[in-house]
Amino acid sequence: MSYNNQSTTTKSATDSYQIALKTIPTQGFKIVRTRDFANLIQASKEIDGVTITFNVSFVMGKETKVHVACLTSGDSASDAEKAAVDGLLEALIQALVE
């Protein structure tokens, strides 16, 4: 499974990055790499032997651009994997609009 999306938020890139750093672990994902200067986070979660890799970055501009990419190590996604990704995306969206 792969998922790519781009959106915007009215929060600054730095604020969005800090919010994501706090939100991602609440969904059971482990933050494995950060790049503070690029507002980039890579996180992962394993479900039934399949690793989900989640990348999110925030790009400064008139509105902050939010880039999301998600990949799994398997050929197709199980319902549990889809639910994990959907839960993380929903949590991030909720946190960024508060």
C-alpha positions as CSV (number, residue, x, y, z in Angstrom):
1,M,0.0,0.0,0.0
2,S,1.2,3.5,-0.6
3,Y,-0.5,6.8,0.1
4,N,0.6,10.3,-0.8
5,N,-1.2,13.5,-0.1
6,Q,-0.6,17.2,0.1
7,S,-2.7,19.7,2.1
8,T,-2.3,23.1,3.8
9,T,-2.7,24.4,7.3
10,T,-2.8,28.0,8.7
11,K,-0.4,27.0,11.5
12,S,3.3,27.8,10.9
13,A,5.6,25.0,9.7
14,T,7.4,25.0,13.0
15,D,4.2,24.8,15.1
16,S,2.8,22.1,12.8
17,Y,6.0,20.1,13.2
18,Q,5.9,20.3,17.0
19,I,2.2,19.3,17.0
20,A,3.0,16.2,14.8
21,L,5.9,15.2,17.1
22,K,3.4,15.1,19.9
23,T,0.5,13.5,18.0
24,I,2.3,10.7,16.1
25,P,3.3,8.6,19.2
26,T,-0.3,8.8,20.5
27,Q,-1.3,6.6,17.6
28,G,1.2,3.9,18.3
29,F,3.8,5.0,15.8
30,K,7.4,5.2,16.8
31,I,9.3,8.3,15.6
32,V,12.4,6.9,14.0
33,R,14.0,10.0,12.4
34,T,13.5,13.7,12.5
35,R,15.0,16.6,10.6
36,D,14.2,19.7,12.6
37,F,15.7,22.1,9.9
38,A,13.4,20.5,7.3
39,N,10.3,20.0,9.5
40,L,10.4,16.3,8.5
41,I,9.3,13.3,10.6
42,Q,9.6,9.6,9.7
43,A,7.7,7.2,11.9
44,S,6.9,3.5,11.7
45,K,4.6,0.9,13.2
46,E,4.5,-2.9,12.8
47,I,1.3,-4.7,12.5
48,D,1.2,-8.5,12.0
49,G,4.8,-8.5,10.7
50,V,4.2,-5.7,8.2
51,T,6.0,-2.4,8.7
52,I,4.1,0.8,8.0
53,T,6.4,3.8,7.3
54,F,4.9,7.2,7.6
55,N,6.6,10.4,6.5
56,V,5.3,13.9,7.1
57,S,6.9,17.3,6.3
58,F,5.8,20.9,6.7
59,V,6.9,23.5,4.1
60,M,6.8,27.2,5.0
61,G,5.0,29.6,2.7
62,K,1.9,31.8,2.6
63,E,0.1,28.7,4.0
64,T,2.1,25.8,5.4
65,K,2.1,22.9,3.0
66,V,1.7,19.5,4.6
67,H,3.2,16.5,2.7
68,V,2.3,13.0,3.8
69,A,3.6,9.7,2.4
70,C,2.9,6.3,3.8
71,L,4.2,2.9,2.6
72,T,3.8,-0.7,3.9
73,S,6.3,-3.5,3.4
74,G,3.5,-5.8,2.2
75,D,1.9,-5.9,-1.3
76,S,-1.6,-4.9,0.0
77,A,-2.9,-3.4,3.1
78,S,-4.9,-5.3,5.7
79,D,-7.9,-3.6,7.5
80,A,-5.7,-3.2,10.6
81,E,-3.0,-1.4,8.6
82,K,-5.6,0.9,6.9
83,A,-7.1,1.6,10.3
84,A,-3.7,2.5,11.7
85,V,-3.0,4.9,8.9
86,D,-6.5,6.4,8.9
87,G,-6.3,6.9,12.7
88,L,-2.9,8.7,12.4
89,L,-4.1,10.9,9.6
90,E,-7.3,11.8,11.5
91,A,-5.4,12.6,14.7
92,L,-3.0,14.8,12.7
93,I,-5.8,16.6,11.0
94,Q,-7.6,17.2,14.3
95,A,-4.5,18.4,16.0
96,L,-3.6,20.8,13.1
97,V,-7.0,22.5,13.0
98,E,-7.4,23.0,16.8
